[in-house]
Amino acid sequence: MADKTRWYDSTNGEIVTESLLKKPTKDGRSTTPTTKKHAREFGYLPSVTSIISTRHSYQLEKYKIEGAVRACIDNPFAAEPTDEAIDKYMNFVIAKSGEYAKKAADRGTQIHAGVQRFLTGIALPEPLDPVTEQIAHEINKYIISQGDVLSITCEKSLFSKEVGAAGTPDIYVVYMDGTTMVVDLKSVDFDKWKEPYVSWKLQLGGYRALLMDDGAKLVQAVCDREGKGPTKFIRHEGEAGWQRAFMGLLTTWIVAEDYDPRS
C-alpha cells in the first residue's frame, strides 16, 4: 500500500511516484506506487512537506472543522435522528466539506500554474484570469525589485543526502551578483487569514537547510484567491531558528518512520 510521503531520488532530485516491481503482476503491471520499503532499498529522500506533516497542525484541524460546519449550515439535517440517518448525514458532511477544500485547492493550483507560466515565459493555452494575472505581475515586480535577475526557475528540486530531505520551491531566482531567492507562493482567503502559519515558516526553514546558503533570501508571497487585496511579501524573523526547528522535525520523522535517509 502506498504511503502519503512524497519521495525524491537522492541522485538527481526527481520525484519518484512509481517504483519498478521485481516481477510484473498477472495483469501486466510493472510498477507500483512508491513506499517506504522502496525508499529504504533505493535511498529515496522524503519531502520537506512530508516531514512537516508529522507536526500536529491546529490551523489544519480548524480548517477541516470550519468546512464541516459550513457543510452543515448549507445542508441542515432534516431526517428522523436515527443512528442510521445520523451516520449517513455525517458521511455526507465529511464528503461535502472535502468538496469545499478541493475547490479552494484547485483554485490555488490554477494560480500557481498561471504565475509560473507567466514568470518563465511559457506560452499560455488561454489568457490568465484577471486575478491570476495581477498576482503574477506583483510577484514579477517584487523579484525585479530585489536585483538584476539572471534566471527564474519554477518547481526547482532542492535535495541533499547530507540533510536527508528534498523539496520543490515554487520559484527559485538567481541574481547577477550570485545571490539567490526562494519564493513560496501561498493562496488564501484574506477575509479569514490573519498571519503566517508555523508550517509555512518550517517549510522555508527546510528550504534553507537544503540551500546550504545563509545568504539566500526566503520569501513567502501570500495572495488572495479572489483578488481581495495586493499580494503580501513576507520574510520571517529568525530564519536560522526555523531551520533548526525543521531539522528537529526531521529527527522526529526519522525515529517515527524507522528510516534514516542520510545513511
Buried (B, 14 or more C-beta within 10 A) or exposed (E): EEBEBBBBBBEEBEBBEEBEEEEEEEEEEEEBEBBBEBBBEBBBBBBBBBBBBBBEBEEEEEBBEBBBEBBBEEEEBEEEEEEEEEEEBEEBBEEBBBEBEEEBEEBBEBBBBBBBBBBEEEEEEEEBBEBBBBBBBBBBEBBEEBBEBEEBBBEBBBBBBEBBBBBBBBBBBBBEEEBBBBBBBBBBEBEEBEEBBBBBBBBBBBBBBBBEEEEBBBBBBBBBBEBEEEBBBBEBEEBEEBBBBBBEBBEEBBEEBEBEBBE
